Amino acid sequence: MALLYGLLWRLLLVLVHINRALVVWLRVRLRSCKGRLWERAVAALLLPVALAGFPDHHRKLNETPGATADPGTGTRTAGRRSRCLSDGRSLEKLPVHIGLLVTEEEPSYTDMANLVVWCMAVGISYVSVYDSHGIYRKNNSRLLEEIVRQQQDLLGADGSKYNVEFLSNGSDKQQHQVVSCRPTVKVLSPEDGKQSIVQAAQQLCRSVENKERSSKDISVSMLDVLLRESKNVPDPELVVKFGPVDSTLGFLPWHIRLTEFISLPSHRNVSYEDLFGVLQRFGSFQQRLGQ
């Protein structure tokens, strides 16, 4: 019996040693695996730093089809330019002179600049900007700065082809001129409406008073010549009215007898699609001129 107990005791000791050996082996393997994982993590973190010293390899990575580099604004602006040109050619007719009439209380310079640049990009030669309070005219330098900025944002480097001749009012001398080429942007106010008719009539009266003309020489056609000389731009074929007010608010009353008016709810947040939709509607109009 004592011999049996001795054998069992030795067997238990052997099992204990085997258990300890297994535990030690497992600990070593676990540390080895953790070490490899840690090394891989460190390598992943240090790889970009290591590649920074090899610009050729870095350039190749950027040139791969799967690279996430931004293609840049050049492609986007080229797409916008080509779209505007294509849209302009697709229209049945395009106004030579377009008026942008704002009836809202607070004009937006950014939105108006967008409209002006879009008009230029589709091929419109003359753009008149008007609000009944004369805010744009009082701050026309701010509007011009915004137009130049939007040219760069919307048209990119090619915006130089669309630089504007910015005209003041009354004598139409160039107040600020980027490049002497079309298109022309003209900022108007109520003073250029009825007041211009009054000034032309006064000019005729003074010429009669000074015996430069006879009273028989005064006619509608002569008044028309004086008014057109003062504006030095063709009559607008299209005026886009922005806002809820159903009125021209004094916009060039002598020059709009054949002008088409199309209304949009607001000039704020207006899109290129809104403007192009207006131009499409204008292209479908047929003026019969009393026939």
Stockholm file with secondary structure:
# STOCKHOLM 1.0

chainA/1-291         MALLYGLLWRLLLVLVHINRALVVWLRVRLRSCKGRLWERAVAALLLPVALAGFPDHHRKLNETPGATADPGTGTRTAGRRSRCLSDGRSLEKLPVHIGLLVTEEEPSYTDMANLVVWCMAVGISYVSVYDSHGIYRKNNSRLLEEIVRQQQDLLGADGSKYNVEFLSNGSDKQQHQVVSCRPTVKVLSPEDGKQSIVQAAQQLCRSVENKERSSKDISVSMLDVLLRESKNVPDPELVVKFGPVDSTLGFLPWHIRLTEFISLPSHRNVSYEDLFGVLQRFGSFQQRLGQ
#=GR chainA/1-291 SS CHHHHHHHHHHHHHHHHHHHHHHHHHHHHHHHHHHHHHHHHHHHHHHHHHHTTCHHHHHHHHHSTTCCCCCCHHHHHHHHHHHHHHHHHHSSCCCSEEEEEECSSSCCHHHHHHHHHHHHHHTCSEEEEEETTCHHHHTHHHHHHHHHHHHHHHHGGGGGGGCCEEECSSSCCEEEESSSSSCEEEEECGGGTHHHHHHHHHHHHHHHHTTSSCGGGCCHHHHHHHHHHHHCSCCCSEEEEESSCCSCTTSCTTTCTTCEEEEESCSTTCCHHHHHHHHHHHHHCCCCTTC
#=GC SS_cons         CHHHHHHHHHHHHHHHHHHHHHHHHHHHHHHHHHHHHHHHHHHHHHHHHHHTTCHHHHHHHHHSTTCCCCCCHHHHHHHHHHHHHHHHHHSSCCCSEEEEEECSSSCCHHHHHHHHHHHHHHTCSEEEEEETTCHHHHTHHHHHHHHHHHHHHHHGGGGGGGCCEEECSSSCCEEEESSSSSCEEEEECGGGTHHHHHHHHHHHHHHHHTTSSCGGGCCHHHHHHHHHHHHCSCCCSEEEEESSCCSCTTSCTTTCTTCEEEEESCSTTCCHHHHHHHHHHHHHCCCCTTC
//
